[in-house]
Amino acid sequence: IGDIMRQVPRTALLSVVVLSYLLPGHTFSLIRPSALRRGRRAAYDNVITRFGVDKGGERRAGRRELLVRSIAAAAVVTVGVPPAVKAEGEPEITSKVRFDMTVALSAEETLRRSIVVGLYGKAYPSATAVFASLSAGSFQTPCEKEPAADSLTQRGGATKRSVYRACTESSETPVTYERSLVYRVIKGSRIDMGQLQGKFSRRTPPMWEAQDAGLSHDQAGLVSVRKGGGAFDFSITLSPQPQLDKSSLVIGKVLEGADFLREIEGLPVVLYPGQDANPDPDATRSKACFYGGTDSFCSQLKPLKKVTVVKSALL
C-alpha cells in the first residue's frame, strides 16, 4: 500500500479516500457511463467490477479492502496522464510566461490565441530575468536621449520629438510587452516579435549576457534574443536555425501554442520585389520604420494582418 500511495498524487488520493468513507458502496457512483465517450462503457464496467462495486452500487468488499482497492484505482487512473519529463540534455525551465495575442483577420473578425514560454533561467539568468520582467510589465528603463534634428523631412523630425515627449511624460511607467507587435514573419524560419509601440518605443533597450551557454537553435519553438541585448525584440524559431547561434541566445522554448505559431507563419506578408526574403537577423524594425526614415523597405516581411500581444504575464 505504501508503494502505491507514494505514486498517487495527493489530490487524487484525497478524493478517493473521502469518497470511500463518505459514500460507502458508491465509491464510483459519480462516474456515469453517460458521461463517458463512446467505446469507454466497457472500460467503466471493468473498473466497477474490478474494484469491488457493481452497477447497482452494492458493496462486495469490506471497508478496509475497498479503501485499499480505491487507492489502487487512483494509481491506475493517473497512469494515463504522464508527468512532463525534461528531454535529456535540455536546460531546466525555471519560470514561465504567457502571451495572449490577437490577429486582426478583418474589421469584423479577430483571432484570439495564446502561447506559453518556458525560460532557461539557469543558462541565462540576466536575459531571462529581463524577459520575465517585460512580460510581467515591471521593467524599468529610462528614455533614450532626445533625437537630433537630422531627419530628411521636417515632419519626420516632429514625429521623433513627439514620440520622445510621450516617452518622458510616462517615464515612470514600467515597460511591458503588452501592445507589442509581431513585426516580421520569415516563413519556414522564424517569427520576430516584441516591437514596442508608442510611449515605450524610445525607451533604452536592456543589456544582458553576451557569453553563450552553448545552446543551439536546433529545433522549432525556441525563443531567442540577441547576444548582449540592445533591443526589446525577440524571435521564435519555426525550424532549426543554427546560423542564429552567432548572433543570438536561446533563452527558452514554447511550451504551448505551437499550432498558433503555424497560423502566424501562414499569414500573408509584405514582399517588395527584388528585396531579400531573409533579412539580417540583427535588423530591428522598431528603429528603422518611422516617418522620414531612410530605409524604404523596413516593412519587408511584415504580416499584412496585425498580430498584437494584448496581455502578457509571468505564470
N, C-alpha and C positions, 0 to 999 in steps of 0.2 A: 504493500500500500504506500509505503514511504516513497519508493521509487516512482510510482505513478503520480503521487501528489507533487513531487518536485518538478515534473514535466508539465503540469497543468497550470495555465495562467491563473492568477489569484481570482480574477473576476469570474472566470468560468467555474472554478471550484466553489466559490462562494455561492453562486447562483444555484448550482446543483445541490449543495448541502442544504440551503434554505428550503428549496422545493421538496427535498427528500423528507424533511421534518414537518413542514407546514402542510404539505399535500400528500400524505401517505397514501399509496395506492394509485396516485395520479401524477407521479413524477414527470411523466412525459405527456400528460393530457393537454398541455398547452401547444404541443406540436400537432397540428391537424393536417391530415392528408390533403385537404382542400387548399392549404396554404403552400403546398409543395408543387414544384413543376411536374409536368408530365414525365413519366418514367421514373419518378422517385417514390411512388407509392409503395413499391416493393421494398425499397430501402427503409422506408418508415416502418413497415410491418416487421422487417427484420430487426430493427432496433427495439421495437416494442417487445418482440418475442425474446430477444437475446438478453435484455436487461431486466426481466422479471415483472413486466406489467402487460396484460393482454389488452385487446382493443377496448374492452369494457372497463378497463382500469382496475381489475381485480388484482389484488396483491398475491403474488405467488412465492414470496420470499420474506424472511424476517426483516425487521427494520435494519438490523446491522448489516445483513447481506445485501439488502437493497442499496444502502449507503455506499458500500464498497463498490458495487457494480455501477452505481451512478457516477462515482469518481472515475471509474474506468471508461464510462461512456463519454465523459467530458474530454478525457485524453484522446479517445478515438475521433470525436467530432473536431477537435482542434488540429488534428494532423493535416487536414485539408487546407490550412492557412499557414504555410511555412513562413518563418520569420525572415526578414530581409538579411541577406548574407553579403558581406563585402567581398567583392572579387579579389582573388589573390593578387597581391602587389598594388592594389588600389589604395590611394591615400584615405585617411579617415575623414569622414564628414563630421564636422564639429558644430555646424549650425545650418539652418535652412531659411530661405526667403521665398516669398510668394509674390508673383506679379499677376494682378488681374488686368486683362487687356481687352481692348475693343478694336474691331476692324470696321471702318465705315464703308460697307458694301454699296450703299446708296443713301439718298436723302431719307428714305423710309426704313431701311434695314441696317441693323448693326449686329455684328457677330461678337459675342462675348465668350472669352475663354481665359484660362489661367495656366501658368506654369509654376512649378516649384523647383528651386535650385538648391542643391546641397553644396556647401562651401568647404574647401580643404584648408581649414584654419591652421593646422599644424605645419603644412607645407609652406604657406604664405600668410603668416599672421597679420602683417600690416595691410596687405592688399585686401584680404577678406574682411578685416575689421572696417576698412573704409567702405567696401561694397555693402556690408551689412548695415552700416550707419546710414548710407544713402538710401538703402531700401526701407529703413525704419523712419526716414525723414528727420534725422537728428545730426546730420553732418554740417559742422560749422566751418566756413571758409570765407575770407573777405572777397570784395570785388577786385577785379584786376585794375590796373592803372587806367586813368581816363584816356580814351583813344585820341591819338593825334589827328589834327585836321588835314589828313593827307588823302582823303577819298577822291576818286576821279570825278565825283559829282557833289554838288552842294547838298542835294537831298540825301546822298549816301552818308555824308558826314553827320547830317542832322539825325539820321536814323541811329547811327552809332551812339551819339550823345544822348539820345532819348532812352536807349536801352541801358546806357551807363547810369543815368539818373534813376531809372526804375530799380537798378541794382543797389545803388547807395541808399535809396529810401527803404529798402527791405533787407538791408544788410544783416539785421539781427535775426532774420528768419532762416532756420536751418534748411539746407539744400536737400532735395528729395528726388527720387526717380519718378515720382508721380507726375503725370502730364508729359513725361518724356516720350520720344518717338523712336520707332524703327525707321532709320534713315537710309538703309541700303540692304538690298537682298541680292546676293550672288548665288544664283541657282546652282545646286549641287555642291556648294562650297560653304557659305556661312551667311548668317543674319547679323547685321550691325545695328545696334540699338543703344539707348541711353543718351540720345541727343536732347539736352536740356532746352527748355523754352523760356522766353520772356525774361523776367527778372533774374532767373538763375543762369542765363546764357553767358553772362560776363563775370561769373564767379571764378576765382582762382582754382584751377584743377588740382586734385590731390596728387601726392607723390607716395610711392611705396617701393617694395623691393625691386632691385634690378638684378639681383642674384637669382639664378634659375635653379629650382629644386630638381630639375631633370624630368619633369612631367611633359609628355609629348601630346600634341594634338593628333592623337592616333585613332579617334573614333568620332562618331556623330554625337551631338548633345553636350559637348564640352563648353564651359563658359571661360572666356579668355579676355584678359586685359593687357595693356601694353607694359612692357618692362620699364620699371622706374616711374610709371604713372604719367602725369602731364595731360590727362584727358579723362572725362567722365564716361566716355563711350566704352562699350564692351561688345564682344561678339559671341555668338553661339554657332558652333560648327554643325554643318549638315552632313559631313562626311570626314574621313581622315584628312587633315591639312597640315602635314609635317613642315611645310615651308613657313608656317607661322611661328615655329619654335624659335626662330632667330629674333623675332621682334616682340613676342607676346608670352604671357604666363597663363597656364591653365590653373584657374583658382577654384573650379567646381564643375559640377555636371547637372544637367537637367534630370530630375527625378520623376516629374510628372508633366505631361503636356507635350510629349513628342509628336503626337498627332497634330497638335495645333501648329507646331513649327513647320510641318509639311504643308499645312494650309497657307501659312505665310509665304513659304517658298513658292507656292503656286500662284501668287498674286502677280498681275502684270506690273512691269516696272518701266521707268523712263529709259529709253535707249536712244542715244544720239548716234547717228550713222558715223562710222569711222572712229568712234571713241572706244577705248579699252573696256571690255566687259569684265576684266579682272584688275581693278584698281589697286594702287599701293595700299597695303594693309595699314600703313601709318597715317593715311589720309583721313581727316576728320571733317565732316560736313559742317559742323557747328561753327567753325571759324572761317569757312570759305564762302558759305552761301549767305550773303547779306546784300542789301541793295547797294549797288555801286562796286561790288566785289569784282576782282579781276578774273576769277575762274568762271567762265561762261558755262562750263559743263559740270558744275558742282552737284547737280541733281541726278547725275548718271546713276542708274540702278535704284533710284528712289521708288518705293512702292506707289502705284497710282491710286491705291486705296489707303487712306490714312490709318496707320496702326499705332495706337496710343496705350501707354501704361496708365490706367486710370486709378490704380491703387497698388501700393507696394507695402510689404510688411515683413518683419522678422518673425518667424514662427518659433 
